[in-house]
Amino acid sequence: MIIVQLLIVLLALYVGSRYGSIALGVISGIGLAVLVFAFGLKPGTPPTDVIYIIIAAVTCAGVLQAGGGMDFMIQITEKFLRAHPERITFYAPFCTFFLTVLVGTGHVVYTLMPIIADISLKKGIRPERPCAVASVASQVGITCSPIAAAVVSFVTITNTKIPELGLTIPQVLMITIPACLCGIFAAALFSSKRGLDLDKDPKYQARLADPELKEYMFGSTATTLDKKLPATAKASVLLFLTALAVIVILATFPALLPHYDGKPLKMNLVIQIVMLTVAGLMILTCKAEPKKVVSGSVWQAGMVAVVAIYGIAWLSDTYFAAYKGEMMTAMKDIVNAYPWAIAFVLFAVSVLINTQGGVVLAIMPLAYDLGIPWYVLLGVLPSVYGYFFIPNYPSDIATVNFDRSGTTVIGKYLLNHSFMIPGLISVTVSTIIGYLLANFIY
């Protein structure tokens, strides 16, 4: 029954990932119904605390987008990249990384990606080089964002399992940010020399010889610099950055928080209060229209993530809670000898379910029950990004379409795509350095 029910879980996740969007969450609900009504398993607990945080953070980021703040940040980034086109392969991934860190979602890069492709092509640099690693870096930034579901979920689960530890978001970022920056640099270093130069690439030269394709590649310029922004765009960015600063400060110095029964206000509530407050202030002072919020790409992508995490986490918690004893017995020896091996499990699950927050919610509670030290789990946290492996994630597909030169590709055999090696290098280096840092510091 353990194997049969596991296959049901995996089938639900696989089918949901193939349909995409909210299907991953709602088809997980079908798997949950089968486990509960057909096999009699006790339903697990939905991750309501994490879902509330995601809703608050996504709403705030959505209001930022509606108020022109997102475009303001993109314009600053574009000006920087166009000032240094010869270093686009190194600068582009760090730009997409930090945009994700600030906003908490990698979907913010869709506006920037065609600009990266345009700059590299006009400079004569193979667009695959910066585009592929920039797409990877945009997702790597999720485990480095103070408002991302993966980080908030890890802190929440850790403090539930080890309440005396009192882990804070800044403590997590102290490990993930330097580790992931090293991983991105290693991936960019590889990418700087990958593939043929454009003047030596026969496929590109054939496209260049076609007048229509040449016009398609060079006939227009992808830019946001000609877009007129509202006068309040800068103010909305300042408010949003203030919210992030307040969250980090309060997480670092809990004595500043209100105390109830001798205990400080929980950080999950602090994040929600701060994000909703700032979102409201942006609507009142920056003229961000609520209708634009709910129609914006950031808010919609965030709500899709909420549904996905809701279904995935509830399904996985139901299954793992039912067989926790058997799994602990089977995995105890391996975990005791090689606790870092949990990174392979995190990566494999990410390949399947396409959400880093969902991976954390699905696997971390079991990892703690297996007795893996918290600092080991923190060190291998970058390994929750594995969905570049099968190139079906929206940011990767969009990147292929944005590269008008045709050098960023999926590949004939599916796995031989442009994102594979940069992704493997980035995640491997980030995980190793994160593991070493966490063991050294904590």
C-alpha positions in Angstrom: 0.0 0.0 0.0 2.9 2.4 0.7 4.2 2.0 -2.8 0.7 2.1 -4.4 -0.2 5.3 -2.6 3.2 6.8 -3.4 2.5 6.2 -7.1 -0.9 7.9 -6.7 0.9 11.0 -5.2 3.5 11.0 -8.0 0.9 10.5 -10.7 -1.1 13.5 -9.4 2.0 15.7 -9.3 3.1 14.5 -12.7 -0.3 15.1 -14.4 -0.6 18.5 -12.7 2.8 19.6 -13.8 2.0 18.7 -17.4 -1.1 20.8 -17.4 0.6 23.7 -15.7 -0.8 26.8 -14.0 -3.3 26.0 -11.2 -3.6 22.4 -12.3 -0.7 21.3 -10.1 -2.6 22.3 -7.0 -6.1 21.2 -8.0 -5.0 17.8 -9.5 -3.1 17.3 -6.2 -6.6 17.6 -4.7 -7.7 14.6 -6.7 -4.8 12.6 -5.3 -5.7 13.8 -1.8 -9.3 12.6 -2.3 -8.2 9.2 -3.4 -5.9 8.8 -0.4 -8.6 9.9 2.1 -11.8 8.4 0.6 -10.4 5.3 -1.1 -7.6 4.3 1.3 -8.8 5.9 4.5 -5.7 8.0 5.2 -6.2 10.8 7.7 -6.0 14.2 5.9 -2.9 16.2 6.7 -2.8 19.9 7.6 -2.9 22.5 4.9 0.0 25.1 5.2 -2.3 28.0 6.0 0.3 30.2 7.7 2.6 30.0 4.7 -0.3 30.6 2.3 -1.3 33.8 4.2 2.2 35.1 3.9 2.4 34.4 0.2 -0.9 36.1 -0.4 0.2 39.2 1.6 3.6 39.4 -0.2 2.2 38.8 -3.7 -0.5 41.4 -3.1 2.2 44.0 -2.1 4.3 43.1 -5.1 1.3 43.3 -7.3 0.4 46.8 -6.0 4.1 47.7 -6.7 3.6 46.6 -10.3 0.3 48.5 -10.7 1.9 51.6 -9.3 4.7 51.6 -11.9 7.4 50.5 -9.4 8.2 47.3 -11.2 8.8 49.1 -14.5 10.9 51.7 -12.6 13.2 48.9 -11.4 13.3 47.3 -14.8 14.3 50.6 -16.4 17.2 51.1 -13.9 18.4 47.6 -14.7 18.1 48.1 -18.4 20.2 51.4 -18.2 22.9 49.5 -16.3 23.0 46.6 -18.8 23.1 48.9 -21.8 25.9 50.8 -20.3 28.0 47.6 -20.1 26.9 45.4 -23.1 30.3 43.6 -23.3 29.7 42.1 -19.8 26.1 41.1 -20.4 26.8 37.4 -19.7 28.0 38.2 -16.1 25.8 41.2 -15.3 22.4 39.9 -16.6 22.1 36.9 -14.2 23.0 39.0 -11.2 20.4 41.6 -12.3 17.6 38.9 -12.6 18.8 37.4 -9.3 18.5 40.6 -7.3 15.1 41.5 -8.9 13.8 38.1 -7.7 15.3 38.7 -4.2 13.6 42.0 -3.9 10.1 41.0 -5.2 10.0 37.4 -4.1 9.1 35.9 -7.4 11.1 35.0 -10.5 8.2 36.0 -12.8 9.4 39.6 -12.7 12.1 38.9 -15.3 9.7 38.5 -18.2 10.1 42.2 -19.1 13.8 42.1 -18.7 14.6 38.9 -20.7 13.9 40.3 -24.2 16.1 43.3 -23.3 19.0 40.9 -22.4 18.6 39.1 -25.7 18.5 42.3 -27.6 21.6 43.8 -26.0 23.7 40.6 -26.5 22.5 40.2 -30.1 23.3 43.8 -31.0 26.7 43.5 -29.4 27.5 40.4 -31.3 27.4 38.1 -28.3 25.7 34.8 -28.6 22.4 35.5 -26.8 22.2 31.9 -25.4 25.1 32.8 -23.1 23.4 35.5 -21.0 19.8 34.4 -21.5 20.0 30.9 -20.2 22.0 31.7 -17.1 19.8 34.8 -16.4 16.7 32.6 -16.5 18.3 30.2 -14.1 19.5 33.0 -11.8 16.0 34.4 -11.7 14.8 31.2 -10.0 17.9 30.8 -7.8 17.0 34.1 -6.2 13.9 32.6 -4.6 15.8 31.0 -1.7 17.5 34.4 -1.1 14.4 36.5 -0.8 13.0 37.5 2.7 9.4 37.3 1.4 9.6 34.2 -0.9 7.6 31.1 0.1 10.6 28.8 0.2 12.4 31.0 2.8 9.3 31.7 4.9 8.3 28.1 4.8 11.7 26.9 5.9 11.8 29.3 8.8 8.2 28.4 9.9 8.8 24.7 9.7 12.2 24.9 11.5 10.7 26.9 14.4 7.8 24.5 14.6 10.1 21.5 14.9 12.7 23.3 17.0 11.0 26.1 18.9 13.9 26.8 21.1 16.1 27.6 18.1 14.3 30.8 17.1 15.6 30.8 13.5 15.2 34.1 11.7 15.0 35.1 8.1 18.3 37.0 8.2 20.1 33.8 9.5 18.8 31.9 6.5 19.9 34.7 4.0 23.4 34.8 5.6 23.8 31.3 4.1 21.8 31.3 0.9 22.8 34.7 -0.6 26.6 34.2 -0.6 26.2 30.5 -1.6 23.9 31.3 -4.5 26.0 34.3 -5.7 28.9 31.9 -6.0 26.8 29.4 -7.9 25.6 32.1 -10.3 29.1 33.3 -10.9 30.3 29.8 -11.7 27.4 29.3 -14.1 28.1 32.7 -15.8 31.8 31.8 -16.1 30.9 28.7 -17.9 28.3 30.5 -20.0 30.8 33.2 -21.1 32.5 30.7 -23.5 29.6 28.3 -24.3 28.6 27.6 -27.9 30.0 29.0 -31.1 30.5 32.7 -31.6 27.8 34.1 -33.8 30.3 34.7 -36.7 31.2 31.0 -36.6 27.8 29.5 -36.0 26.4 28.1 -39.3 22.8 28.0 -38.1 22.9 31.6 -37.1 24.6 32.6 -40.3 21.9 30.9 -42.3 19.3 32.9 -40.4 21.2 36.0 -41.0 21.3 35.3 -44.8 17.5 35.2 -44.9 16.2 38.8 -45.3 13.0 38.2 -43.4 14.8 36.5 -40.5 17.4 39.3 -40.4 14.6 41.9 -40.2 13.0 39.9 -37.4 16.2 39.8 -35.5 17.4 43.4 -36.0 14.4 45.3 -37.2 13.3 46.4 -33.7 14.7 47.1 -30.3 13.3 45.6 -27.1 13.4 48.3 -24.5 11.4 49.8 -21.6 13.3 53.2 -21.6 10.6 54.8 -23.9 7.8 53.8 -21.5 6.5 56.8 -19.5 6.1 56.0 -15.9 3.8 57.7 -13.4 5.4 60.3 -11.1 4.7 58.0 -8.1 6.6 55.0 -9.4 9.7 55.9 -7.5 7.7 56.4 -4.3 6.1 53.0 -4.6 9.6 51.4 -4.9 10.8 53.2 -1.8 7.7 52.0 0.1 8.3 48.5 -1.0 12.0 48.5 0.0 11.0 50.0 3.3 8.7 47.1 3.9 11.5 44.6 3.2 13.9 46.6 5.5 11.3 46.6 8.3 10.7 42.9 8.1 14.5 42.1 8.2 15.0 44.5 11.1 12.2 43.1 13.2 13.3 39.6 12.4 16.8 40.4 13.6 15.8 42.3 16.7 12.6 40.6 18.1 12.8 42.9 21.2 11.3 45.6 19.0 8.1 43.6 18.5 5.0 43.7 20.6 5.1 40.9 23.2 2.1 38.8 24.4 2.4 36.5 27.4 6.1 37.2 27.4 6.6 36.1 23.7 7.2 38.4 20.7 4.7 38.6 17.9 5.3 35.8 15.5 7.2 36.7 12.3 4.6 35.1 10.0 2.1 37.7 11.4 4.7 40.5 11.2 5.3 39.8 7.5 1.6 39.8 6.7 0.9 43.0 8.6 3.8 44.9 7.1 3.1 43.8 3.5 -0.6 44.5 3.7 0.1 47.9 5.3 2.5 49.0 2.7 0.2 47.7 -0.1 -2.5 49.9 1.3 -0.2 52.9 1.6 0.8 52.4 -2.1 -2.8 52.4 -3.2 -3.5 55.6 -1.1 -0.4 57.6 -1.9 0.9 56.2 -5.2 -2.4 55.9 -7.1 -1.9 52.2 -7.8 -5.3 51.0 -9.2 -6.7 47.9 -7.5 -8.0 46.6 -10.9 -4.5 46.7 -12.3 -3.2 44.8 -9.4 -5.4 41.7 -10.0 -4.8 41.9 -13.7 -1.0 42.1 -13.4 1.3 39.3 -14.1 3.0 39.3 -10.7 -0.3 39.0 -8.7 -1.7 36.3 -11.1 1.5 34.2 -11.0 1.5 34.5 -7.2 -2.0 33.3 -6.8 -1.2 30.4 -9.1 1.7 29.6 -6.7 -0.7 29.7 -3.8 -3.0 27.1 -5.3 -0.1 24.9 -6.2 1.5 25.0 -2.8 -1.9 24.5 -1.1 -2.6 21.3 -3.0 0.9 19.9 -3.1 1.6 20.5 0.6 -1.7 19.0 1.7 -1.3 15.9 -0.4 2.3 15.3 0.6 1.6 15.9 4.3 -1.2 13.4 4.2 1.0 10.7 2.7 4.2 11.3 4.7 2.3 11.6 8.0 0.7 8.2 7.4 4.0 6.4 6.9 6.4 8.5 8.8 7.5 5.6 11.0 8.1 3.2 8.1 10.1 5.9 6.2 12.2 6.8 9.3 13.1 3.1 9.7 14.0 2.7 6.0 16.0 5.9 5.7 17.6 6.2 9.2 21.0 4.5 8.4 21.5 6.5 5.1 20.5 9.8 6.8 22.8 9.2 9.8 25.7 8.4 7.5 25.1 11.0 4.8 22.7 13.7 6.0 23.6 15.9 3.0 22.1 13.3 0.7 18.7 14.9 1.4 19.7 17.5 -1.2 19.2 14.9 -3.9 15.6 14.2 -2.6 14.9 18.0 -2.6 16.2 18.4 -6.1 14.3 15.4 -7.5 11.0 16.5 -6.0 11.6 20.0 -7.5 12.1 18.5 -10.9 8.6 17.0 -10.5 6.5 19.7 -8.9 8.0 23.0 -10.2 7.7 25.1 -7.0 10.5 25.7 -4.5 8.1 26.6 -1.7 6.1 23.4 -2.4 9.3 21.3 -2.1 10.1 22.9 1.3 6.6 22.2 2.6 6.5 18.7 1.3 10.0 17.4 2.3 11.4 19.5 5.2 9.0 18.2 7.9 10.0 14.6 7.0 13.7 15.6 7.0 13.4 17.0 10.5 11.6 13.9 11.7 14.5 11.8 10.3 16.8 13.7 12.6 18.7 15.7 10.0 20.3 18.7 11.8 18.7 22.1 10.9 22.0 23.6 9.8 22.4 20.8 7.2 19.0 21.5 5.8 19.7 25.2 5.7 23.0 24.5 3.9 21.3 22.4 1.2 18.3 24.7 0.8 19.5 25.9 -2.7 18.9 22.4 -4.0 15.1 22.9 -3.9 15.5 24.5 -7.4 15.6 21.6 -9.9 12.8 22.4 -12.4 15.2 23.7 -15.0 16.0 20.0 -15.6 12.9 19.5 -17.7 12.5 22.7 -19.7 8.8 23.3 -19.2 8.8 26.2 -16.7 7.3 29.4 -18.0 10.5 31.5 -17.6 12.6 29.0 -19.6 10.0 28.7 -22.4 9.6 32.5 -22.5 13.4 32.9 -22.7 13.6 30.6 -25.7 10.9 32.7 -27.5 12.6 36.0 -26.6 15.9 35.0 -28.1 15.3 36.0 -31.7 18.7 34.7 -32.8 17.6 31.1 -32.2 20.6 30.2 -30.1 18.7 29.5 -26.9 17.0 26.2 -27.5 15.1 23.3 -25.9 17.0 20.7 -27.9 16.0 17.7 -30.0 16.2 15.3 -27.1 14.5 17.5 -24.6 17.2 17.3 -21.9 19.9 18.8 -24.2 18.6 22.3 -23.7 20.3 25.6 -23.0 19.4 25.7 -19.3 20.7 22.3 -18.3 24.4 22.9 -17.6 24.1 26.5 -16.2 21.4 25.1 -13.9 23.4 22.1 -12.7 26.5 24.2 -12.2 24.6 26.9 -10.2 22.7 24.5 -8.0 25.6 22.2 -7.3 28.1 25.0 -6.4 25.4 26.8 -4.4 24.5 23.7 -2.4 28.1 22.7 -1.7 29.1 26.2 -0.5 25.8 26.6 1.4 26.5 23.3 3.2 30.0 24.3 4.1 29.0 27.7 5.3 26.1 26.4 7.4 28.4 23.8 9.1 31.1 26.4 9.7 28.9 29.2 11.0 26.2 27.2 12.9 
